[in-house]
Amino acid sequence: MSDNGDNVWILGASMTRFGRYPDKDLIDLGAEASMDALDDGGVTIHDMDVLGAGNLFDAATGVGQRLQKQIGQTGIPVYNVSNACATGATAVRAVYMAIKAGEADMGLAVGMEQMGKQGLLGAAGKARDEKKVYEPKGRYGSVMGVEGILGTGLMPGVFAKAGMEYANEHGGVGFEQFAKVAEKNHQHSTLNPLAQYQKPFTLDEVMNAEMMSYPNTLLMCCPTGDGAAALVLVSEEKLDTLGAEQRERAVKISASVMTSDEWTDSDQVQPDVSTLTRRAADQAYERSGVDPQDLDLVELHDCFATAELIHYDNLSLCAPGEAGKFIDDGGPWRDGDIPVNVSGGLISKGHPIGATGAANLYEVATHLRGEAGDRQIEGAKVGLTHVIGLGSACAVHVLEKAAV
């Protein structure tokens, strides 16, 4: 078994195309990604010592055990995880930590979701539905709902406010800069056959689309959908015993970090998506020894265009306060200084919530292997993935190309 000092590597990786699958169920999607990841790594379910299964909307149904009934029941421990939009990355981290602890040499992590046309998320407890009964109740002694009165839990509003706060604090950021993010990601998706949408839109089309929550128009918001992604992780000690091709295609996880919210004044009214992201990124850079400017590509959590722009700054991809300049200068385009979301991102690739965190790792690993086809970032050697789920949970991973 591995010791605490060993590195952990991605041996196999796969994802389904994101979209809508009326003829498949959740387990079908998870099994497809899992079997393909095992095959990609040249291993079988019998080689796995642990399974991490990530899912949000069926989290209480023993998804990992249900998956085992389709891909193989071998008696290994199963970790069923649910962590908002960070669910898939949390499943990966559960397997990563089992290997780090020396309890496993190899494990399978899968994130899966079937959302269909689920509609707007975070819509529970709207103020208009509240009865005007002013009697303290609940954990906080509330007398009425605060949705739409003191902030909002509706996702377009949360991230619209986060973007506008950044724009108010820093120069060079306005409606156009946010819209440029979506223009870029829609264009990037045209090269990704696994993306839910693969249609380009001009900047004018993005800006003139239906307004959801200023400054996010419809084309600046991610869709709901179905899909799965899976990764086979392996200890360095075990990897050394495998074949030459397996070792050459392996991708090193140089850092795996998770954070949650710190207490801030503003977080009591509006979720703070920046503080925990900055902490996670700083820790990941320190642990990996990678400088942000060394990154060849980044897959970050662009649930809305405003989110991507502020995360340029949070992840130190640009100088402090210069996220607007970064997008204006073309920095995050696939031919820019640090390509961001060359997959199309959540905005165009799609966002089946439980799958997203694992799919980001699949994307970066595929580029580091030189296997990304038309969307390949040439010579990619190091990349970063980021995902954040409100509540909040943030995961950042740094990946590096095998040096063998």
C-alpha positions in Angstrom: 0.0 0.0 0.0 1.0 3.6 -0.5 2.4 5.9 2.2 1.5 9.5 2.9 4.3 10.8 0.8 3.3 9.2 -2.5 1.8 11.2 -5.4 -1.6 10.3 -6.8 -2.1 10.0 -10.5 -5.0 9.9 -12.9 -4.7 6.6 -14.8 -8.0 6.6 -16.7 -10.5 9.3 -17.6 -13.8 9.6 -19.5 -17.0 11.6 -19.8 -20.2 11.2 -21.6 -21.4 14.0 -23.9 -23.4 16.4 -21.8 -27.0 16.9 -23.0 -30.4 15.3 -22.3 -30.9 11.6 -22.3 -34.6 10.7 -22.1 -33.8 7.1 -23.0 -31.1 6.6 -20.3 -31.3 6.8 -16.5 -28.8 8.2 -14.0 -27.1 4.8 -13.5 -26.8 4.2 -17.3 -24.8 7.5 -17.6 -22.6 6.8 -14.6 -21.9 3.2 -15.8 -21.0 4.4 -19.3 -18.4 6.9 -17.9 -17.1 4.4 -15.4 -16.6 1.5 -17.8 -14.9 3.9 -20.3 -12.6 5.3 -17.6 -11.6 1.8 -16.5 -11.0 0.8 -20.2 -9.0 4.0 -20.8 -6.7 3.2 -17.8 -6.3 -0.4 -18.9 -7.8 -1.8 -15.7 -11.0 -3.4 -14.5 -13.4 -3.0 -11.6 -11.5 -5.8 -9.9 -8.5 -3.6 -9.6 -10.4 -0.9 -7.7 -9.9 -0.7 -3.9 -12.5 2.2 -3.4 -15.3 3.9 -5.2 -16.3 7.5 -4.8 -19.8 8.3 -6.3 -20.9 11.9 -6.6 -24.5 12.9 -7.2 -26.8 15.7 -6.0 -30.4 15.2 -6.8 -30.6 11.4 -6.0 -28.1 11.6 -3.2 -30.3 9.7 -0.7 -30.6 6.6 -2.9 -27.3 4.9 -2.5 -26.1 5.9 -6.0 -22.7 4.3 -5.6 -24.1 0.9 -4.6 -26.7 1.1 -7.4 -23.8 1.8 -9.8 -21.9 -1.2 -8.6 -24.8 -3.4 -9.5 -24.2 -2.4 -13.1 -20.4 -2.2 -13.3 -19.5 -4.9 -10.7 -20.0 -5.6 -7.1 -16.6 -6.4 -5.5 -17.3 -5.5 -1.9 -15.0 -2.4 -1.8 -15.9 0.6 0.3 -18.2 3.2 -1.4 -18.3 6.9 -0.5 -21.5 8.5 -1.7 -21.0 12.3 -1.7 -23.1 15.3 -2.3 -21.6 18.8 -2.2 -23.6 21.1 -4.4 -21.7 21.9 -7.7 -18.5 20.6 -6.2 -20.0 17.1 -5.9 -17.9 15.5 -8.7 -14.7 17.0 -7.4 -15.6 15.8 -3.9 -15.9 12.2 -5.2 -12.5 12.5 -6.7 -11.1 13.9 -3.5 -12.6 11.0 -1.5 -10.7 8.5 -3.6 -7.6 10.7 -3.6 -7.6 10.8 0.2 -8.1 7.0 0.5 -5.0 6.5 -1.6 -3.1 9.2 0.3 -4.0 7.4 3.6 -2.6 4.2 2.3 -5.9 2.4 2.4 -6.1 2.0 -1.4 -3.7 1.6 -4.3 -6.3 2.4 -7.0 -9.9 3.8 -7.0 -12.7 4.9 -9.2 -14.3 8.3 -8.8 -17.5 9.1 -10.8 -19.8 12.2 -10.9 -23.2 11.8 -12.5 -26.4 13.7 -12.8 -29.7 13.6 -14.6 -31.4 17.0 -14.5 -33.3 17.2 -17.7 -35.1 20.6 -18.0 -35.2 21.1 -14.3 -35.5 24.8 -14.4 -34.1 27.6 -12.2 -32.1 26.4 -9.2 -32.3 28.0 -5.8 -35.9 29.1 -6.2 -37.2 27.7 -2.9 -38.7 30.1 -0.4 -39.6 33.0 -2.6 -40.7 36.1 -0.7 -44.0 36.3 -2.5 -45.0 32.9 -1.1 -44.4 33.9 2.5 -47.2 34.3 4.9 -47.1 37.6 6.8 -47.0 36.0 10.3 -44.5 37.9 12.3 -43.7 35.3 15.0 -40.1 34.2 15.5 -39.5 30.6 14.3 -36.7 28.4 13.2 -33.0 28.2 14.0 -32.5 32.0 13.7 -35.8 33.2 15.1 -36.8 34.6 11.7 -40.2 36.3 11.4 -40.4 36.2 7.6 -38.5 35.1 4.5 -35.8 37.3 3.2 -35.6 36.0 -0.4 -35.6 39.1 -2.6 -35.6 41.4 0.4 -32.2 40.8 1.9 -30.3 39.4 -1.0 -31.3 36.4 -3.1 -30.7 32.6 -3.3 -31.6 32.5 -7.0 -28.5 31.6 -8.9 -28.6 34.3 -11.6 -29.0 36.9 -8.9 -26.3 35.6 -6.7 -23.7 35.6 -9.4 -25.0 38.8 -11.0 -24.4 40.6 -7.7 -21.0 39.1 -7.3 -20.0 40.4 -10.8 -21.4 43.8 -10.2 -19.6 44.1 -6.8 -16.4 43.4 -8.7 -17.2 45.9 -11.4 -17.9 48.5 -8.7 -14.6 47.9 -7.0 -12.4 47.7 -10.1 -12.1 49.7 -13.3 -12.5 48.4 -16.8 -15.4 46.0 -16.1 -18.8 46.4 -17.5 -21.6 44.6 -19.3 -19.4 44.1 -22.4 -16.6 42.4 -20.5 -19.0 39.9 -18.9 -20.5 39.3 -22.3 -17.1 38.6 -23.8 -16.7 35.7 -21.5 -19.8 34.0 -22.9 -18.8 34.8 -26.5 -15.5 33.1 -25.8 -17.0 30.0 -24.3 -19.7 29.5 -26.9 -16.9 29.8 -29.6 -14.7 27.3 -27.7 -17.5 24.7 -27.5 -17.7 24.5 -31.3 -14.5 22.4 -31.1 -15.7 20.1 -28.4 -17.9 17.1 -29.5 -18.8 16.4 -25.9 -20.4 19.8 -25.3 -24.1 20.1 -24.8 -24.2 23.1 -27.2 -21.7 23.7 -30.0 -23.0 26.9 -31.5 -21.1 30.2 -31.7 -22.8 33.5 -30.9 -21.5 37.0 -31.6 -20.9 39.5 -28.9 -24.0 41.4 -30.0 -26.1 38.3 -29.9 -24.9 37.6 -26.3 -25.6 41.1 -25.2 -29.0 41.3 -26.8 -30.3 38.0 -25.5 -33.1 37.9 -22.9 -31.9 39.5 -19.7 -32.0 37.0 -16.8 -30.4 39.1 -14.0 -28.2 42.0 -15.0 -25.6 41.7 -16.4 -26.3 38.0 -17.1 -28.3 37.4 -20.3 -29.7 34.0 -21.2 -26.6 33.2 -23.3 -24.4 34.0 -20.3 -26.1 31.4 -18.1 -25.3 27.6 -18.0 -28.0 25.1 -19.0 -29.3 22.2 -17.0 -28.7 18.7 -18.5 -27.6 15.1 -18.0 -24.1 13.5 -18.0 -21.4 11.7 -16.2 -17.6 11.8 -15.9 -15.2 9.3 -14.2 -11.6 9.0 -13.3 -9.4 6.1 -12.2 -6.8 7.3 -9.6 -3.7 5.3 -8.7 -0.9 5.6 -6.2 2.6 6.3 -7.5 3.9 3.0 -6.0 1.2 1.1 -8.0 1.7 3.1 -11.1 5.4 2.1 -11.1 4.3 -1.5 -11.6 2.1 -0.9 -14.6 2.9 -0.9 -18.3 4.9 1.8 -20.1 1.9 3.2 -22.0 -0.1 3.5 -18.8 2.7 5.4 -17.1 3.2 7.7 -20.1 -0.5 8.7 -20.2 -0.8 9.1 -16.4 -1.4 12.6 -15.2 -0.1 13.7 -11.8 -2.4 15.4 -9.3 0.1 17.9 -7.9 -2.5 19.5 -5.5 -6.0 18.7 -4.3 -7.6 21.3 -2.1 -11.0 21.9 -0.7 -12.3 24.9 1.2 -15.6 26.1 2.7 -16.9 29.5 3.6 -15.2 31.7 6.1 -17.3 34.1 8.2 -17.6 37.4 6.5 -20.1 40.2 7.1 -21.4 40.1 3.5 -21.9 36.3 3.6 -24.8 36.7 6.0 -26.8 38.3 3.2 -25.1 37.2 -0.1 -22.9 34.2 -0.7 -19.2 35.1 -0.9 -17.8 33.1 -3.8 -14.4 34.7 -3.8 -12.8 34.2 -0.4 -12.9 30.4 -0.4 -11.8 30.3 -4.0 -8.8 32.5 -3.3 -7.8 30.4 -0.3 -8.1 27.1 -2.2 -6.1 28.5 -5.1 -3.4 29.9 -2.9 -3.1 26.5 -1.1 -3.0 24.6 -4.4 -0.2 26.8 -5.8 1.8 26.4 -2.6 1.4 22.6 -2.4 2.1 22.1 -6.1 4.9 24.6 -6.5 3.2 25.9 -9.6 3.0 29.6 -10.4 -0.3 30.8 -11.9 1.5 32.1 -14.9 2.9 28.6 -15.6 -0.6 27.3 -16.3 -1.2 26.1 -19.8 -5.0 25.9 -19.4 -7.7 26.3 -16.7 -11.2 24.8 -16.4 -13.1 27.0 -13.9 -16.6 27.3 -12.7 -18.4 29.6 -15.1 -22.0 28.8 -14.1 -22.6 32.4 -15.2 -20.3 34.7 -17.2 -19.9 37.0 -14.2 -18.5 34.1 -12.2 -15.8 33.3 -14.7 -14.6 36.9 -14.9 -14.2 37.4 -11.1 -12.5 34.0 -10.8 -9.7 35.2 -13.2 -8.8 37.4 -10.3 -9.5 34.9 -7.5 -7.3 32.3 -9.2 -4.5 34.9 -9.8 -4.7 34.4 -13.6 -4.5 38.2 -14.0 -3.1 41.0 -11.9 -5.3 42.1 -9.0 -8.3 44.1 -10.2 -7.5 43.5 -13.8 -10.0 40.8 -14.8 -11.6 43.2 -17.3 -8.3 43.9 -19.0 -7.6 40.2 -19.1 -10.7 39.4 -21.1 -10.3 42.6 -23.3 -6.7 41.5 -24.1 -7.9 38.0 -25.1 -6.0 36.4 -22.3 -8.4 33.5 -21.6 -9.1 32.6 -25.2 -7.6 29.3 -26.4 -4.8 31.2 -28.2 -4.3 33.6 -25.3 -1.9 33.8 -22.3 -3.8 31.3 -20.1 -6.7 29.6 -22.0 -9.8 29.2 -19.8 -12.6 26.8 -20.5 -11.5 25.6 -23.9 -14.2 22.9 -23.4 -16.8 25.6 -23.7 -17.2 25.8 -20.0 -20.4 25.2 -18.1 -22.0 28.0 -20.2 -21.8 25.9 -23.4 -20.4 22.4 -22.4 -23.2 22.1 -19.9 -23.6 21.7 -16.1 -25.0 18.3 -14.9 -24.2 19.3 -11.4 -22.9 16.1 -9.9 -20.7 15.5 -13.0 -19.1 18.9 -13.5 -16.2 18.7 -11.0 -15.0 15.4 -12.4 -15.6 16.6 -16.0 -13.3 19.5 -15.5 -10.5 17.1 -14.4 -11.2 14.9 -17.5 -10.8 17.9 -19.7 -7.5 19.1 -18.4 -6.1 15.6 -18.2 -7.1 15.0 -21.8 -5.1 18.1 -22.9 -2.0 17.1 -20.8 -2.1 13.7 -22.6 -2.2 15.5 -26.0 -5.5 13.7 -26.8 -8.0 16.7 -27.1 -8.3 16.6 -30.8 -9.3 19.9 -32.5 -9.5 21.8 -29.2 -6.0 20.6 -28.1 -3.8 23.2 -26.4 -0.5 22.4 -28.0 2.3 21.5 -25.6 0.1 21.7 -22.5 2.1 20.4 -19.4 0.2 21.9 -16.4 -3.4 22.8 -15.8 -5.8 23.8 -13.0 -9.4 22.9 -12.3 -11.8 24.9 -10.1 -15.4 24.3 -9.0 -17.5 26.0 -6.4 -20.9 24.9 -5.0 -22.9 27.4 -3.0 -23.2 26.6 0.6 -20.3 26.7 0.0 -17.7 24.2 -1.2 -14.7 24.9 -3.4 -12.3 22.4 -5.0 -9.1 23.3 -6.8 -6.8 20.7 -8.4 -3.5 21.2 -10.2 -2.5 18.6 -12.8 0.8 18.0 -14.5 1.8 15.9 -17.5 3.8 12.8 -16.8 7.6 13.3 -17.0 8.4 9.8 -18.1 
